[in-house]
Amino acid sequence: MAKRKSVMSDALKAEFARELGVYDTVKREGWGSVSSKNCGNLVKMAIEKANRGPGDNQLK
């Protein structure tokens, strides 16, 4: 199966993981060990950031 191209950079995903408090899990065990709930929260944060636009980088 072909690997999908990532939409978000690894740095941005790491930033969101830190904000959610799952960065240690990602670092230790990889993204596959993050719960679907937390993955959904990560996507929600990314969408909110995209909707705010490039001028506002503050996470809520």
C-alpha positions as CSV (number, residue, x, y, z in Angstrom):
1,M,0.0,0.0,0.0
2,A,1.4,3.4,-0.9
3,K,2.2,5.9,1.8
4,R,0.1,9.0,1.8
5,K,1.6,12.4,1.5
6,S,1.3,14.3,4.8
7,V,-0.8,17.5,4.7
8,M,0.7,18.9,7.9
9,S,4.4,19.2,8.6
10,D,5.9,17.1,11.3
11,A,6.7,20.3,13.3
12,L,3.1,21.4,13.2
13,K,1.9,17.9,14.3
14,A,4.4,18.0,17.2
15,E,3.2,21.4,18.2
16,F,-0.4,20.2,18.4
17,A,0.7,17.0,20.2
18,R,2.4,19.1,22.9
19,E,-0.7,21.2,23.2
20,L,-2.8,18.1,23.7
21,G,-0.3,16.5,26.1
22,V,0.3,13.4,23.9
23,Y,3.8,14.4,22.6
24,D,5.6,12.0,25.0
25,T,3.5,9.1,23.7
26,V,4.1,10.1,20.1
27,K,7.8,10.3,20.7
28,R,8.0,7.0,22.6
29,E,5.5,4.9,20.6
30,G,4.6,6.7,17.4
31,W,1.4,8.2,16.1
32,G,-0.3,4.8,16.0
33,S,-0.5,4.7,19.8
34,V,-2.5,8.0,20.0
35,S,-6.2,7.5,20.7
36,S,-8.7,8.2,18.0
37,K,-10.2,10.9,20.3
38,N,-6.9,12.7,20.6
39,C,-6.3,12.4,16.8
40,G,-9.7,14.0,16.3
41,N,-8.8,16.8,18.7
42,L,-5.6,17.3,16.8
43,V,-7.5,17.6,13.5
44,K,-9.9,20.0,15.1
45,M,-7.0,22.2,16.3
46,A,-5.5,22.2,12.8
47,I,-8.9,23.2,11.2
48,E,-9.3,26.0,13.8
49,K,-5.8,27.3,13.1
50,A,-6.4,27.2,9.3
51,N,-9.7,29.1,9.7
52,R,-8.0,31.8,11.8
53,G,-5.6,32.5,9.0
54,P,-1.9,33.1,8.8
55,G,-1.8,36.2,11.0
56,D,-3.0,34.5,14.2
57,N,-0.8,31.7,15.4
58,Q,-2.2,31.5,18.9
59,L,-3.8,28.2,19.8
60,K,-7.0,28.4,21.9
